[in-house]
C-alpha cells in the first residue's frame, strides 16, 4: 500500500492570530533544522527497512507548516534528494508546497518548479486587507494577487488557494466578494475553512476577554451553503466539507489520502505518523514528534529519533476516527470497512439515525448500499451529527 510523506517546516515570520499549528520565529535555526530533518529521514528509513525487502512507494510529498516557502531553494533541493534516496516514489508523485504571499517572488516560484514541486498551496485567506489584519496575516490583498500571477508565470498548472470565512461581523455580501475574487483566478483547487477559535491563539484569548462575539451558528450555516452553491456554479466539485476541485484529477491527493485513512510518515517537529501493521487483528500505531524545535534538533544530533509519544489505535478508536474523517467526504462511510472492525454492523448500529438523517435530507445511502454519506445540508451540521454517531459506539 502506497503511503504519504509529510514534512513539517516549523518557521513563520510571525504567528497568525488564529493558528495553533506548531511554529517558531527563530529563522536563524533553519540550517540546523534542515540538517536534523535529513538525519530523521535517514534514520526513519533505516528503521522501516529492517526486516523488509522494500518499502512501499510514496504517492505524495507535502511540505506544510509553518511557512515552507521560507526555506531556501538549495535546502528544498537537498531535502527532496534525500527523500528520493531513502524512499521509493510512485511515478509522478504529487509534490505540494505551502506558500504564503509576500514570501515568494517569481524567481523563487520558478525555482520550485525546477525542483519538481508540481502543486502549490497558497494561504491567501482573503482579498480584503481589513480581514487580513484581523487574522494577523503579514501580506496584503495586492501581495496575494501578485503571488498568484507569478505562480502562473512560473509554470504552475495546479494551484490551490486557501480562504477563511466566518469572522466576527463578516457579512454574506463581504464573503461573496471574496468568492468572486478568488474564482476569477480560475485556481484548480480551493480550500474554504470556517474560522475556528482554537485555544492558545490570540483570537481565542481576545474572545475569552470579551473582545468580540463569535458568528452565530445560523449565519455560519448560511455562509457554508453560499460557499458550496457559489463554487458549484463556478464549476468546482465539493468533495470534502472544506475542499473544492475543478475535477477529480485535481483533488489534493495528499489530503485525500488522509481521508482514506492511508498510512503516512511525518517528519519535523510535531509531525504525526500512522503505521498500519501486518495482521488482521493488529491495531494501527500512531506516533508523533516532539513539538519543540531545539529538542528536535538536539535529539537528532545525538542520533535519536525525536518521538514524543505513541499509541495503539484500538478498534473503538478506529471506528470513531473513521466516522469523524469519512463523514467529511463526499464518498462517506465505507460500510464494509466499518463492519470489518465493528462488532455490530453499521446499518444495524445506526438504523434509526440513518433513517432520521435521510428523512431530514442530511444523509443518504448509496444505491448499492455500500456507503452512507452526508449531504451538503448535513455537512453544514457536521460536528453535531458526528457527535450523535459517536454516542452510539
Helices and strands as residue ranges (DSSP letters): E 3-9, G 27-29, H 30-49, E 58-65, G 68-70, H 73-86, E 89-99, H 106-115, E 119-125, H 129-135, H 141-153, E 159-165, H 172-183, E 189-194, H 202-208, H 217-233, E 237-240, E 243-245, G 248-250, H 253-259, E 264-267, E 272-275, E 285-289, H 293-301, E 307-312, H 315-326, E 333-334, H 335-341, H 346-349, H 351-360, E 363-365, E 371-374, H 376-379, H 382-391
